Amino acid sequence: MANIRVHALAKEIGVSSKELLEKLNNLNIEVKNHFSTLTDAEEKKIRDSYNKKNQKNSPTNNKVKENKTNKKQNFNKKTEGNTIEAKDQKSSREPKKRFDPNKNRFNNRDTKDRKDNIDSGRNNKNTSQKNFKKDRNNKADYSENKFNNKRNDNNKDQNREKNHNFKTKERSFKDSNRENGDYKQDRKVKSRSFNKMSEVLTEKDAKKQEYSKKKSSKNKNYKNNKVDRFELQEEYKQRDLSKKAPKKKVKKQLKKEVEVEENVVIQVQAPLMVKDFAKALDVSVSTIITKLIGLGIMASQNESIDSDVCELLADDLGIEIEISAPGVEESIEESFELDFEDPEKSLKARPPVVTVMGHVDHGKTSILDAIKESHVTSTEAGGITQHIGAHTVTSKGKKITFLDTPGHEAFTAMRLRGAQITDVAILVVAADDGVMPQTIEAISHARSAHVPIIVAINKIDKESANIDRVKQELSEQNLIAEDWGGDTIMVPVSARTKEGIDDLLEMILLVAEMGELKANPNRMAIGTIIEAKLDKGKGPMATVLVQKGTLKANDFVVSGIASGRIRAMNDDKGKRIKKAGPSMPAVILGLSDVPNAGDLIYAVKDDKTAKTIADKNKEILRENKLNNANKVSLENLFDKIKEGEMKELDLIVKGDVKGSVEALCQSLLKISNDEVKISIVHSGVGGINESDITLASASNAIVIGFNVRPNINAIELAKAEEVDVRTYRVIYDIINDIEAAAKGMLEPEFVEEVQGRCQVRQTFKLPNNNIVAGVYVLSGKITRNSTIRVLRDDKVIFEGGISSLKRFKDDVKELQTGFEGGMVLDGFNDIKEEDSFEAFIMKEVERK
Ligand SMILES: Nc1nc2c(ncn2[C@@H]2O[C@H](COP(=O)(O)OP(=O)(O)OP(=O)(O)O)[C@@H](O)[C@H]2O)c(=O)[nH]1
């Protein structure tokens, strides 16, 4: 025999689940929640205790009980051999299994009536009248059908049930002046008691009800009501007493009643695994899996389901759930108190952390080497620095930590992972070459991260060096040298002769001093993983840059999913160390896995904590894989503005010529309105490259290309990072799109779908003077009906159709990756070897 659940017994006894749970607790019966089941002995114990209590109560209560029992008996007699009454099944052990379809229908109404009553009760003093009207209407509705008697019975029982419930509620609010008796009296009592209950609900449960109402608002509510009504009508039309209603509906109904009466809202954090969802709802995994199959979703118990599916399932089960997204809850840092603000007086000055950036070949590595050579070997014991991702030098008794991987890409890649470890950026500009495209990129990357820039004008030993020209070009990028009236420190250096290197270090220390870089060294350490690898002999090795506190050689640590106790710790010179303070790099051994560069690492109090956090991170990782990154796109821009998520739209603008880029930026900046401010994170001449995409990703920006296209790597990266890249041929269209997106009016009907890319390997002239491009397909495919965009250095020089596509001598419909073919373009003959052709089609999309 199945055991009864707490909520069912509570309902039967006429107390709230909460009250019963308290009672169970007092009786030392251990249960988890209102869905827990009770053994026979436990049930008896609780019933006995309530019986005793009831006996002690006023005679009215006894009368009620007796009355109820009699009715129950009578009713059971009436329904014998025909239908089984649902409510009275509560006294049986399997309330959900033995159930009558007709009763189910009335229950539907009952539940709905209650919903209506509860809702209206809050606002309407005439609830009872309305209620009775409804009851009467119920009768009228069904009066002509041949099941009249039974319905009356059901209605009576329904009233009795309500009466009983209301009485219970009343009882709990100490209203003893309640009458009870025959059917008429029932109605009277119901009228009064419901009014009372409505009031009580208004006062006490209004919030809860409001919430659940809100929760199931809009379509959910609408859908439910619609379904309920529809089901009711349909079932009524088609009812066949010889058939029992499907059990699931009964369950659904019963569950619904429980929910409506008790307002139980189950908290679910989606996405989650099927088995976890089943556990949260206290239903079997197989029930969930079956329901999923019903929804056309094949999922095992270990697969995750998203919030939409959870809602559908809960709806189907008649259980009210509240879905929260991961991240809304306490973060791991919060729950384990991993990070906290240090009191001002505990803060001590710490060395600056520096990244070197600049255009290719301008001397980034040479400057880093020059610094190491002149400031490491001579001053530090131990000798040559190891490549560990970061190293420390000492200048005038003060330490400076340099990140070993130069370049803004590495810097932004780190930022992308949430690590902002750089305090000062050194922008290397070769004095003989001046400001180049990557110099401008580096400036944008540093600015976007709000990191101060010191310019190192390198290669001053060269004859062709022209420092003033560099300063002039930099001023065009709004970096004005101090001696030119600006506030950017510019140091002429030579990595070759080491001239100016000391000055550079001095300036770094000066900027650091102005930045008042401080940290508390006396706390458990927090750092960032700079580099990590798996060493065949030593296991996972990680370079940590300590940011707060002091990392000790035998600390328990956790970083992402990796945890463990530090077995050994070395500094950047390969020397064993016992501790590393703020801004110091250290290589550690002892982690269980190879952590991710850019992830934080925490020292924790013990192994158990480290492991627990790592496990939690594993869970989050799994969930995050299911959640899409919430990147901005022109499509979702308006929603984000509306939700208050976006106040500023960051753009990266690339174009084919300087003049048009500048004009475009000016026009874009004018779009700013009260809701959204447009800001240009970076602008430049040339194709859209990976650096643009990483910057866009790190700063949640949209990339706009005018007459330029992303290269293949940038396309791949944009896809992976979900960066919205828009390319245009007409400035007016860009302005229109951004304006429309900011107003929520962007509704594209056609979108471009790139099919493939090919490269021109050879050109031939036909007798009619048309040029045939001998092409090799690099990616995707080229179809005969696609439009071709001719790219030279990622700049668009022509866009048009194909007039002929051949493979050897045959006309073909398409050329796949890895194939060669000949192509003549419609109206374009200026084809050159090394040109790229991008094939695309315009695809119609549904308006949103
Ligand atoms: N004359 C002279 N040559 C230099 C100086 N600094 C660097 N070079 C030379 O410039 C070239 C590029 O130097 P790198 O340090 O490799 O430049 P980089 O910016 O690190 O280059 P990538 O890593 O390729 O971006 C090398 O041949 C260096 O020898 C300098 O101060 N004077």
The ligand as a Tripos MOL2 file, in Angstrom:
@<TRIPOS>MOLECULE
LIG
   32    34     1     0     0
SMALL
NO_CHARGES

@<TRIPOS>ATOM
      1 N1         68.3360   49.3140  -34.4190 N.pl3     1 LIG1
      2 C1         67.4670   48.8220  -33.5600 C.ar      1 LIG1
      3 N2         66.8130   47.7030  -33.8550 N.ar      1 LIG1
      4 C2         65.9360   47.2340  -32.9720 C.ar      1 LIG1
      5 C3         65.6920   47.8770  -31.7550 C.ar      1 LIG1
      6 N3         64.7590   47.1910  -31.0970 N.ar      1 LIG1
      7 C4         64.4170   46.1230  -31.8560 C.ar      1 LIG1
      8 N4         65.1390   46.1450  -32.9940 N.ar      1 LIG1
      9 C5         65.0680   45.1840  -34.0760 C.3       1 LIG1
     10 O1         63.7720   45.1810  -34.6120 O.3       1 LIG1
     11 C6         63.3780   43.8620  -34.9830 C.3       1 LIG1
     12 C7         62.0750   43.5150  -34.3140 C.3       1 LIG1
     13 O2         62.2440   43.4730  -32.9550 O.3       1 LIG1
     14 P1         61.3110   42.6060  -31.9860 P.3       1 LIG1
     15 O3         61.7090   42.8850  -30.6010 O.co2     1 LIG1
     16 O4         61.2910   41.2050  -32.4260 O.co2     1 LIG1
     17 O5         59.9490   43.2760  -32.3100 O.3       1 LIG1
     18 P2         58.5530   42.8440  -31.7930 P.3       1 LIG1
     19 O6         57.7330   44.0660  -31.7280 O.co2     1 LIG1
     20 O7         58.6710   42.0620  -30.5530 O.co2     1 LIG1
     21 O8         58.0910   41.9590  -33.0000 O.3       1 LIG1
     22 P3         56.8980   40.8960  -33.0280 P.3       1 LIG1
     23 O9         57.0550   40.0430  -31.8140 O.co2     1 LIG1
     24 O10        57.1480   40.2050  -34.3160 O.co2     1 LIG1
     25 O11        55.6620   41.7120  -33.0220 O.co2     1 LIG1
     26 C8         64.5170   42.9750  -34.5490 C.3       1 LIG1
     27 O12        65.3030   42.6800  -35.6710 O.3       1 LIG1
     28 C9         65.3000   43.7970  -33.5520 C.3       1 LIG1
     29 O13        66.6500   43.4850  -33.5470 O.3       1 LIG1
     30 C10        66.3960   49.0760  -31.4820 C.ar      1 LIG1
     31 O14        66.2410   49.7290  -30.4570 O.2       1 LIG1
     32 N5         67.2630   49.5050  -32.4320 N.ar      1 LIG1
@<TRIPOS>BOND
     1     1     2 1
     2     2     3 ar
     3     2    32 ar
     4     3     4 ar
     5     4     5 ar
     6     4     8 ar
     7     5     6 ar
     8     5    30 ar
     9     6     7 ar
    10     7     8 ar
    11     8     9 1
    12     9    10 1
    13     9    28 1
    14    10    11 1
    15    11    12 1
    16    11    26 1
    17    12    13 1
    18    13    14 1
    19    14    15 2
    20    14    16 1
    21    14    17 1
    22    17    18 1
    23    18    19 2
    24    18    20 1
    25    18    21 1
    26    21    22 1
    27    22    23 2
    28    22    24 1
    29    22    25 1
    30    26    27 1
    31    26    28 1
    32    28    29 1
    33    30    31 2
    34    30    32 ar
@<TRIPOS>SUBSTRUCTURE
     1 LIG1         1 GROUP 0 **** ****
